[in-house]
Amino acid sequence: MPTFNEIRAMIKARGIKQPPGATRVELVRMLQASEGNFDCFATAVDGVCDQLDCVWREDCFKAAGTSS
């Protein structure tokens, strides 16, 4: 799982403006949207997610507190 600072660096590298005080979850969702994906990070319920090719999938389940 990338650190908060690593995620911030990814956001910056893509030229995405970071709102002050943005959380890790908000930043990942911004990255997802910039990639043309659903910005649904950490919303999985009961380990259910239909985004099988998402690069954030494992981290998403952990952040949502569910198991895959």
Summary of the structure (lengths in Angstrom):
residues: 68
radius of gyration: 11.7
end to end distance: 15.2
largest distance: 34.1
contacts: 158
relative contact order: 0.17
helix: 43%
strand: 3%
